[in-house]
Amino acid sequence: MTRALPPALARGLVFLWLVALLLGAVVLGVGLGAVAVPPEGVVRALLGLEENPIVTELRLPRVLAGVLVGAALGVSGAAFQGLFRNPLADPYLMGSASGAAFAVTLFASLLGGLSPAFAQHAVFQHLPLSATFFGFVGALFATLLTLVLAGGWPAPGSSCWLGWWWGASSPGSPPT
């Protein structure tokens, strides 16, 4: 007969396993490339035992940026699902991705907000910061429109505004 692990211990072991997988992925991500660096060489370079500029100056910043961006996307997705209290919510289902795309397209088409390099070559790296701002505003507007159409927006003058904002920021509280 086998005994189940206590939930706290099981969660701790799962967390340690996931951290080990992440570290393994970082070592592989830094080691693989045009110039292959063996995992032992990557670990020695990361610990400072060996100088390898390919690892420390070229590949490690990119891999760490990828890890941070992935973590930020995961947290933002969890916040999005918590805000709408819907485990299936994503930016495409709720309209924020479409709102952002529409606002940037509107900005580019009607306001002529694209640089000449973008207009000639269609390279997105030349997209001005103002287009990013319009994308954010479009996503925010589309998300608020989704809330209003779904009936999740309190009536003006209602005393539940503070509760609504508090509930939107804490996924564990009941809806108002």
Residue frames as a rotation matrix with the C-alpha (Angstrom) as fourth column:
MET 1
0.580 0.815 0.000 0.00
0.815 -0.580 0.000 0.00
0.000 0.000 -1.000 0.00
THR 2
-0.517 -0.745 0.422 1.36
0.742 -0.636 -0.213 3.39
0.427 0.203 0.881 -0.97
ARG 3
0.153 0.513 -0.845 0.68
0.814 -0.550 -0.187 6.56
-0.561 -0.659 -0.501 0.92
ALA 4
0.550 0.121 0.826 0.02
0.669 -0.656 -0.350 9.86
0.499 0.745 -0.442 -0.81
LEU 5
-0.607 -0.791 -0.072 2.36
0.727 -0.517 -0.452 12.75
0.321 -0.327 0.889 -0.17
PRO 6
-0.015 0.565 -0.825 1.03
0.676 -0.602 -0.424 15.71
-0.736 -0.564 -0.373 1.80
PRO 7
0.736 0.410 0.538 -0.21
0.676 -0.409 -0.613 18.42
-0.031 0.815 -0.578 -0.59
ALA 8
0.855 -0.453 -0.253 2.42
-0.390 -0.882 0.264 20.97
-0.343 -0.126 -0.931 0.52
LEU 9
-0.060 -0.916 0.396 5.25
-0.199 0.400 0.895 18.50
-0.978 -0.025 -0.206 -0.08
ALA 10
0.112 0.178 0.978 3.80
0.830 0.523 -0.191 17.46
-0.546 0.833 -0.089 -3.45
ARG 11
0.958 0.248 0.141 3.56
0.285 -0.814 -0.506 21.11
-0.010 0.526 -0.851 -4.55
GLY 12
0.551 -0.823 -0.142 7.14
-0.548 -0.484 0.682 21.72
-0.630 -0.298 -0.717 -3.39
LEU 13
-0.191 -0.616 0.764 8.42
0.238 0.726 0.645 18.73
-0.952 0.305 0.008 -5.36
VAL 14
0.472 0.424 0.773 6.54
0.853 0.002 -0.521 19.84
-0.222 0.906 -0.361 -8.47
PHE 15
0.974 -0.135 -0.182 7.99
-0.151 -0.986 -0.076 23.35
-0.169 0.101 -0.980 -8.08
LEU 16
0.160 -0.979 0.128 11.53
-0.432 0.047 0.901 21.97
-0.888 -0.199 -0.415 -7.73
TRP 17
-0.078 -0.113 0.991 11.01
0.667 0.732 0.136 19.77
-0.741 0.671 0.019 -10.79
LEU 18
0.783 0.435 0.445 9.79
0.621 -0.505 -0.599 22.75
-0.036 0.746 -0.665 -12.83
VAL 19
0.766 -0.588 -0.261 12.76
-0.475 -0.790 0.387 24.88
-0.434 -0.172 -0.884 -11.72
ALA 20
-0.130 -0.823 0.552 15.12
-0.033 0.560 0.828 22.06
-0.991 0.089 -0.100 -12.74
LEU 21
0.220 0.285 0.933 13.41
0.890 0.333 -0.312 21.86
-0.400 0.899 -0.180 -16.15
LEU 22
0.989 0.145 -0.019 13.73
0.129 -0.929 -0.347 25.64
-0.068 0.341 -0.938 -16.57
LEU 23
0.388 -0.917 -0.096 17.43
-0.549 -0.313 0.775 25.55
-0.740 -0.248 -0.625 -15.71
GLY 24
-0.188 -0.413 0.891 17.94
0.426 0.783 0.452 22.69
-0.885 0.465 0.029 -18.15
ALA 25
0.595 0.481 0.644 16.14
0.790 -0.202 -0.579 24.64
-0.148 0.853 -0.500 -20.86
VAL 26
0.901 -0.332 -0.280 18.31
-0.313 -0.943 0.113 27.71
-0.301 -0.014 -0.953 -20.15
VAL 27
-0.021 -0.960 0.280 21.50
-0.295 0.273 0.915 25.63
-0.955 -0.064 -0.289 -20.40
LEU 28
-0.095 0.041 0.995 20.30
0.784 0.618 0.050 24.08
-0.613 0.785 -0.091 -23.67
GLY 29
0.841 0.494 0.220 19.16
0.527 -0.659 -0.537 27.44
-0.121 0.567 -0.815 -25.04
VAL 30
0.670 -0.674 -0.311 22.52
-0.540 -0.730 0.420 29.01
-0.510 -0.113 -0.853 -24.29
GLY 31
-0.146 -0.826 0.544 24.50
-0.169 0.563 0.809 26.02
-0.975 0.026 -0.222 -25.58
LEU 32
0.073 0.232 0.970 22.76
0.821 0.539 -0.191 25.45
-0.567 0.810 -0.151 -28.90
GLY 33
0.647 0.142 -0.749 23.56
-0.221 -0.906 -0.362 27.67
-0.730 0.399 -0.555 -31.86
ALA 34
0.864 -0.359 -0.354 25.91
-0.375 0.010 -0.927 28.15
0.337 0.933 -0.126 -34.78
VAL 35
-0.347 -0.935 -0.079 28.83
-0.496 0.254 -0.831 27.48
0.796 -0.249 -0.551 -32.43
ALA 36
0.610 0.609 -0.507 27.81
0.049 0.609 0.791 24.60
0.791 -0.507 0.342 -30.19
VAL 37
-0.372 -0.632 0.680 28.88
-0.751 -0.225 -0.621 24.91
0.546 -0.741 -0.391 -26.56
PRO 38
-0.393 0.233 -0.889 28.63
0.313 0.943 0.109 21.71
0.864 -0.236 -0.444 -24.50
PRO 39
0.659 0.749 0.073 26.46
0.165 -0.238 0.957 21.86
0.734 -0.618 -0.281 -21.35
GLU 40
0.439 -0.568 -0.696 29.55
0.891 0.172 0.421 21.56
-0.119 -0.805 0.582 -19.14
GLY 41
-0.619 -0.691 0.374 31.07
0.752 -0.658 0.029 24.59
0.226 0.300 0.927 -20.87
VAL 42
-0.022 0.704 0.710 27.86
0.126 -0.703 0.700 26.56
0.992 0.105 -0.073 -20.41
VAL 43
0.832 0.352 -0.429 27.73
0.428 0.085 0.900 25.74
0.353 -0.932 -0.080 -16.69
ARG 44
0.010 -0.910 -0.415 31.42
0.979 -0.076 0.191 26.63
-0.205 -0.408 0.890 -16.24
ALA 45
-0.644 -0.220 0.733 30.90
0.496 -0.849 0.181 29.94
0.582 0.480 0.656 -18.05
LEU 46
0.327 0.856 0.400 27.80
0.094 -0.451 0.888 30.75
0.940 -0.252 -0.228 -15.99
LEU 47
0.824 -0.068 -0.562 29.65
0.564 0.185 0.805 30.00
0.049 -0.980 0.191 -12.75
GLY 48
0.863 -0.505 0.012 32.59
-0.504 -0.863 -0.034 32.17
0.027 0.023 -0.999 -13.82
LEU 49
0.483 -0.702 0.523 35.09
0.033 0.612 0.790 29.30
-0.875 -0.365 0.319 -13.95
GLU 50
-0.374 -0.521 0.767 35.72
0.804 0.231 0.548 29.81
-0.463 0.822 0.332 -17.66
GLU 51
-0.294 0.247 -0.923 35.51
-0.273 -0.947 -0.167 32.88
-0.916 0.203 0.346 -19.87
ASN 52
-0.628 0.204 0.751 33.25
0.734 0.477 0.484 32.40
-0.259 0.855 -0.449 -22.86
PRO 53
-0.802 0.292 -0.520 31.88
-0.259 -0.956 -0.137 35.63
-0.537 0.025 0.843 -24.41
ILE 54
-0.748 0.589 -0.307 29.54
-0.191 0.252 0.949 33.67
0.636 0.768 -0.076 -26.70
VAL 55
-0.297 0.633 -0.715 27.72
0.810 0.564 0.163 32.41
0.506 -0.530 -0.680 -23.62
THR 56
-0.308 0.134 -0.942 27.85
0.846 -0.414 -0.336 35.44
-0.435 -0.900 0.014 -21.34
GLU 57
-0.673 -0.047 -0.738 27.54
-0.062 -0.991 0.120 38.30
-0.737 0.126 0.664 -23.81
LEU 58
-0.823 0.337 -0.458 25.51
-0.525 -0.139 0.840 36.95
0.219 0.931 0.291 -26.72
ARG 59
-0.493 0.641 -0.588 23.31
0.089 0.710 0.699 34.04
0.865 0.292 -0.407 -25.80
LEU 60
-0.654 0.231 -0.720 22.58
0.754 0.279 -0.595 34.39
0.064 -0.932 -0.356 -22.07
PRO 61
-0.824 0.396 -0.404 20.91
-0.201 -0.872 -0.446 37.84
-0.529 -0.286 0.799 -22.32
ARG 62
-0.559 0.639 -0.528 18.63
-0.712 -0.045 0.700 36.59
0.424 0.768 0.481 -25.11
VAL 63
-0.466 0.375 -0.801 17.69
0.340 0.912 0.229 33.42
0.817 -0.166 -0.553 -23.27
LEU 64
-0.748 0.177 -0.639 17.02
0.618 -0.166 -0.769 35.31
-0.242 -0.970 0.015 -20.03
ALA 65
-0.780 0.517 -0.353 14.92
-0.566 -0.823 0.046 37.86
-0.267 0.235 0.935 -21.93
GLY 66
-0.459 0.612 -0.644 12.91
-0.389 0.514 0.765 34.98
0.799 0.601 0.002 -23.37
VAL 67
-0.572 0.218 -0.791 12.40
0.695 0.641 -0.326 33.50
0.436 -0.736 -0.518 -19.88
LEU 68
-0.826 0.230 -0.514 11.26
0.230 -0.696 -0.681 36.86
-0.514 -0.681 0.522 -18.50
VAL 69
-0.676 0.610 -0.414 8.92
-0.730 -0.476 0.490 37.54
0.102 0.633 0.767 -21.43
GLY 70
-0.453 0.497 -0.740 7.42
0.044 0.842 0.538 34.06
0.891 0.211 -0.403 -21.05
ALA 71
-0.656 0.185 -0.731 6.89
0.754 0.197 -0.627 34.61
0.028 -0.963 -0.269 -17.34
ALA 72
-0.840 0.349 -0.417 5.31
-0.227 -0.922 -0.314 38.02
-0.493 -0.169 0.853 -17.96
LEU 73
-0.565 0.659 -0.496 2.95
-0.621 0.057 0.782 36.53
0.544 0.750 0.377 -20.55
GLY 74
-0.489 0.364 -0.793 1.96
0.487 0.868 0.098 33.79
0.724 -0.339 -0.601 -18.13
VAL 75
-0.736 0.190 -0.650 1.25
0.566 -0.356 -0.744 36.26
-0.373 -0.915 0.155 -15.33
SER 76
-0.784 0.468 -0.407 -0.69
-0.553 -0.825 0.116 38.57
-0.282 0.316 0.906 -17.64
GLY 77
-0.530 0.605 -0.594 -2.75
-0.272 0.543 0.795 35.64
0.803 0.583 -0.123 -18.91
ALA 78
-0.522 0.317 -0.792 -3.56
0.779 0.556 -0.291 34.58
0.348 -0.768 -0.537 -15.36
ALA 79
-0.801 0.228 -0.553 -4.52
0.158 -0.811 -0.563 38.16
-0.577 -0.538 0.614 -14.50
PHE 80
-0.735 0.544 -0.406 -6.72
-0.639 -0.354 0.682 38.35
0.228 0.761 0.608 -17.60
GLN 81
-0.405 0.588 -0.701 -8.51
0.205 0.805 0.557 35.14
0.891 0.082 -0.447 -16.62
GLY 82
-0.607 0.149 -0.780 -8.86
0.793 0.047 -0.608 36.36
-0.054 -0.988 -0.146 -13.05
LEU 83
-0.911 0.263 -0.317 -10.28
-0.247 -0.965 -0.092 39.70
-0.330 -0.005 0.944 -14.16
PHE 84
-0.409 0.781 -0.473 -13.00
-0.789 -0.042 0.613 38.04
0.459 0.624 0.633 -16.21
ARG 85
-0.275 0.243 0.930 -13.38
-0.718 0.592 -0.367 35.08
-0.640 -0.769 0.012 -13.80
ASN 86
0.862 0.469 -0.193 -13.21
-0.458 0.556 -0.694 32.80
-0.218 0.686 0.694 -16.81
PRO 87
0.195 -0.857 0.478 -10.50
-0.112 0.464 0.879 30.13
-0.974 -0.225 -0.005 -17.09
LEU 88
0.178 -0.088 0.980 -10.95
0.883 0.454 -0.119 30.12
-0.435 0.887 0.159 -20.88
ALA 89
0.922 0.205 -0.329 -10.46
0.092 -0.940 -0.329 33.87
-0.377 0.273 -0.885 -21.32
ASP 90
-0.137 -0.962 0.236 -7.70
0.841 0.013 0.541 34.93
-0.523 0.272 0.808 -23.69
PRO 91
-0.533 -0.125 -0.837 -6.99
-0.053 -0.982 0.181 38.16
-0.845 0.140 0.517 -25.59
TYR 92
-0.976 0.173 -0.132 -8.58
-0.128 0.038 0.991 36.81
0.177 0.984 -0.015 -28.78
LEU 93
-0.427 0.860 -0.280 -11.78
0.832 0.495 0.251 35.65
0.355 -0.126 -0.927 -27.11
MET 94
0.061 0.448 -0.892 -12.25
0.821 -0.531 -0.210 38.90
-0.567 -0.720 -0.400 -25.17
GLY 95
0.762 0.362 0.537 -11.47
0.641 -0.542 -0.544 41.19
0.094 0.759 -0.645 -28.09
SER 96
0.683 -0.508 -0.525 -8.40
-0.063 -0.757 0.651 42.98
-0.728 -0.411 -0.548 -26.79
ALA 97
-0.365 -0.831 0.421 -6.11
0.426 0.253 0.869 41.57
-0.828 0.496 0.261 -29.50
SER 98
-0.054 0.432 0.900 -8.56
0.994 -0.067 0.092 42.63
0.100 0.900 -0.425 -32.20
GLY 99
0.892 0.395 -0.220 -8.98
0.432 -0.889 0.153 46.06
-0.135 -0.231 -0.963 -30.60
ALA 100
0.236 -0.893 -0.383 -5.22
0.015 -0.390 0.921 46.58
-0.972 -0.223 -0.079 -30.54
ALA 101
-0.519 -0.424 0.742 -4.84
0.692 0.301 0.656 45.47
-0.502 0.854 0.137 -34.16
PHE 102
0.350 0.739 0.576 -7.73
0.923 -0.377 -0.078 47.70
0.160 0.558 -0.814 -35.25
ALA 103
0.861 -0.020 -0.509 -6.32
0.195 -0.911 0.364 50.75
-0.471 -0.412 -0.780 -33.44
VAL 104
-0.164 -0.980 -0.110 -2.84
0.106 -0.129 0.986 50.30
-0.981 0.150 0.125 -34.94
THR 105
-0.411 0.082 0.908 -4.33
0.892 0.242 0.382 49.80
-0.189 0.967 -0.172 -38.39
LEU 106
0.689 0.714 0.127 -6.47
0.723 -0.689 -0.047 52.89
0.054 0.124 -0.991 -37.95
PHE 107
0.560 -0.586 -0.586 -3.41
0.042 -0.686 0.727 54.83
-0.827 -0.431 -0.360 -36.76
ALA 108
-0.468 -0.825 0.316 -1.36
0.337 0.164 0.927 53.69
-0.817 0.540 0.202 -39.74
SER 109
-0.296 0.415 0.860 -4.07
0.955 0.148 0.257 54.24
-0.020 0.898 -0.440 -42.33
LEU 110
0.607 0.739 0.292 -5.83
0.742 -0.659 0.124 57.41
0.284 0.141 -0.948 -41.35
LEU 111
0.900 -0.246 -0.360 -3.21
0.032 -0.786 0.617 59.35
-0.435 -0.567 -0.700 -39.45
GLY 112
0.749 -0.661 -0.036 -0.24
-0.063 -0.017 -0.998 58.41
0.659 0.750 -0.054 -41.62
GLY 113
0.789 -0.338 0.513 1.65
-0.603 -0.261 0.754 57.47
-0.121 -0.904 -0.410 -38.50
LEU 114
0.778 -0.532 0.333 4.16
0.486 0.847 0.218 55.13
-0.398 -0.008 0.917 -40.06
SER 115
0.107 -0.840 -0.533 7.72
-0.272 -0.540 0.796 56.05
-0.956 0.060 -0.286 -40.82
PRO 116
0.433 0.023 -0.901 8.83
-0.897 -0.092 -0.433 56.02
-0.092 0.996 -0.019 -44.48
ALA 117
-0.669 -0.729 -0.144 11.05
-0.736 0.676 -0.004 53.00
0.100 0.103 -0.990 -43.79
PHE 118
-0.580 0.537 0.613 8.03
-0.062 0.721 -0.690 51.05
-0.813 -0.438 -0.385 -42.58
ALA 119
0.442 0.817 -0.369 5.91
-0.428 -0.169 -0.888 52.11
-0.788 0.551 0.275 -45.54
GLN 120
0.192 -0.440 -0.877 8.61
-0.975 0.018 -0.223 51.06
0.114 0.898 -0.426 -48.03
HIS 121
-0.607 -0.647 -0.462 9.85
-0.588 0.756 -0.287 47.83
0.535 0.097 -0.839 -46.49
ALA 122
0.493 0.869 -0.050 7.00
-0.528 0.344 0.777 46.74
0.692 -0.356 0.628 -44.18
VAL 123
-0.353 -0.656 -0.667 9.47
0.356 0.565 -0.744 45.95
0.865 -0.500 0.034 -41.42
PHE 124
0.624 0.768 -0.147 7.82
0.400 -0.151 0.904 46.05
0.672 -0.623 -0.401 -38.01
GLN 125
0.021 -0.669 -0.743 10.98
0.998 -0.034 0.059 47.11
-0.064 -0.743 0.667 -36.20
HIS 126
-0.872 -0.328 0.364 10.45
0.388 -0.916 0.103 50.64
0.300 0.231 0.926 -37.51
LEU 127
0.147 0.989 0.028 7.00
0.667 -0.120 0.735 50.92
0.730 -0.089 -0.678 -35.94
PRO 128
-0.464 -0.367 0.806 6.94
-0.218 -0.835 -0.506 54.15
0.859 -0.410 0.308 -33.92
LEU 129
-0.954 0.029 -0.297 6.18
0.292 0.294 -0.910 54.18
0.061 -0.955 -0.289 -30.21
SER 130
-0.632 0.770 -0.087 2.96
-0.702 -0.617 -0.356 56.11
-0.328 -0.164 0.930 -30.83
ALA 131
-0.145 0.573 -0.807 1.56
-0.667 0.546 0.508 53.11
0.731 0.611 0.303 -32.73
THR 132
-0.659 -0.133 -0.740 2.23
0.384 0.787 -0.482 50.96
0.647 -0.602 -0.468 -29.65
PHE 133
-0.933 0.346 -0.096 0.33
-0.104 -0.517 -0.850 53.50
-0.344 -0.783 0.518 -27.56
PHE 134
-0.304 0.860 -0.411 -2.63
-0.949 -0.235 0.209 53.37
0.083 0.453 0.887 -29.97
GLY 135
-0.306 0.138 -0.942 -2.52
-0.176 0.964 0.198 49.57
0.936 0.226 -0.271 -29.78
PHE 136
-0.902 -0.045 -0.429 -2.71
0.401 0.277 -0.873 49.72
0.158 -0.960 -0.232 -25.99
VAL 137
-0.724 0.674 -0.147 -5.61
-0.529 -0.679 -0.510 52.19
-0.443 -0.291 0.848 -26.09
GLY 138
-0.214 0.646 -0.733 -7.44
-0.838 0.264 0.477 50.03
0.502 0.716 0.485 -28.64
ALA 139
-0.528 -0.030 -0.849 -6.97
0.215 0.962 -0.168 46.91
0.822 -0.271 -0.501 -26.51
LEU 140
-0.953 0.176 -0.245 -8.18
0.204 -0.224 -0.953 48.76
-0.223 -0.959 0.177 -23.41
PHE 141
-0.520 0.800 -0.298 -11.23
-0.826 -0.560 -0.061 50.12
-0.216 0.214 0.953 -25.25
ALA 142
-0.212 0.432 -0.877 -12.12
-0.542 0.695 0.473 46.69
0.813 0.575 0.087 -26.65
THR 143
-0.736 -0.094 -0.670 -11.78
0.426 0.706 -0.566 45.07
0.526 -0.702 -0.479 -23.22
LEU 144
-0.874 0.450 -0.180 -13.97
-0.112 -0.549 -0.829 47.73
-0.472 -0.705 0.530 -21.60
LEU 145
-0.348 0.764 -0.544 -16.51
-0.922 -0.172 0.348 47.34
0.172 0.622 0.764 -24.41
THR 146
-0.423 0.147 -0.894 -16.58
-0.033 0.984 0.177 43.60
0.906 0.105 -0.411 -23.73
LEU 147
-0.909 0.069 -0.411 -17.23
0.417 0.136 -0.899 44.29
-0.006 -0.988 -0.153 -20.05
VAL 148
-0.691 0.681 -0.242 -20.04
-0.578 -0.722 -0.381 46.73
-0.434 -0.124 0.892 -20.85
LEU 149
-0.237 0.620 -0.748 -21.72
-0.827 0.275 0.490 44.40
0.510 0.735 0.448 -23.36
ALA 150
-0.502 0.006 -0.865 -21.45
0.226 0.966 -0.125 41.48
0.835 -0.258 -0.486 -20.94
GLY 151
0.560 0.797 0.225 -23.16
0.029 -0.291 0.956 43.51
0.828 -0.529 -0.186 -18.22
GLY 152
0.250 -0.548 -0.798 -20.14
0.917 0.399 0.014 43.61
0.311 -0.736 0.602 -15.95
TRP 153
-0.729 -0.489 0.480 -19.93
0.366 -0.870 -0.330 47.40
0.579 -0.065 0.813 -15.76
PRO 154
-0.398 0.610 -0.685 -21.75
0.845 -0.047 -0.533 49.00
-0.357 -0.791 -0.496 -12.82
ALA 155
0.443 0.683 0.580 -24.28
0.825 -0.565 0.035 51.75
0.351 0.463 -0.814 -13.41
PRO 156
-0.479 -0.603 0.638 -23.02
0.309 -0.796 -0.520 55.37
0.821 -0.052 0.568 -13.17
GLY 157
-0.144 0.371 0.917 -23.57
-0.726 -0.670 0.157 56.86
0.673 -0.643 0.366 -9.75
SER 158
0.744 0.383 -0.548 -23.68
0.006 0.816 0.578 53.43
0.669 -0.434 0.604 -8.17
SER 159
0.574 -0.519 0.633 -21.83
-0.816 -0.299 0.495 52.91
-0.067 -0.801 -0.595 -4.91
CYS 160
0.812 -0.242 0.532 -20.39
0.107 0.956 0.272 49.62
-0.574 -0.164 0.802 -6.13
TRP 161
0.823 -0.555 -0.126 -17.61
-0.321 -0.271 -0.907 51.23
0.469 0.787 -0.401 -8.24
LEU 162
0.038 -0.855 0.517 -15.04
-0.996 -0.073 -0.048 50.72
0.079 -0.513 -0.855 -5.51
GLY 163
0.196 0.106 0.975 -16.14
-0.432 0.902 -0.011 47.13
-0.880 -0.419 0.223 -5.04
TRP 164
0.978 0.173 0.115 -16.06
0.031 0.426 -0.904 46.51
-0.206 0.888 0.412 -8.77
TRP 165
0.520 -0.852 -0.068 -12.51
-0.616 -0.318 -0.721 47.82
0.593 0.416 -0.690 -9.08
TRP 166
-0.111 -0.540 0.834 -11.45
-0.942 0.325 0.084 45.84
-0.316 -0.777 -0.545 -6.00
GLY 167
0.501 0.386 0.774 -13.05
-0.196 0.922 -0.333 42.69
-0.843 0.015 0.538 -7.40
ALA 168
0.975 -0.164 -0.153 -11.37
-0.138 0.096 -0.986 43.20
0.177 0.982 0.071 -10.76
SER 169
0.214 -0.971 0.110 -7.97
-0.792 -0.239 -0.562 43.42
0.572 0.033 -0.820 -9.10
SER 170
-0.578 -0.390 0.717 -8.38
-0.752 0.595 -0.283 40.38
-0.316 -0.703 -0.637 -6.81
PRO 171
-0.502 0.363 -0.785 -9.45
-0.584 0.528 0.617 37.20
0.639 0.768 -0.053 -8.61
GLY 172
-0.839 0.133 -0.528 -10.53
0.373 0.847 -0.379 35.41
0.396 -0.515 -0.760 -5.44
SER 173
-0.814 0.555 -0.169 -13.28
-0.158 -0.492 -0.856 37.83
-0.558 -0.671 0.488 -4.44
PRO 174
-0.236 0.806 0.543 -16.92
0.793 0.483 -0.372 37.31
-0.562 0.343 -0.753 -5.44
PRO 175
-0.683 0.015 0.730 -18.35
0.579 -0.598 0.554 39.42
0.445 0.801 0.400 -8.27
THR 176
-0.831 0.387 -0.399 -20.33
0.042 -0.671 -0.740 42.53
-0.554 -0.632 0.542 -7.39
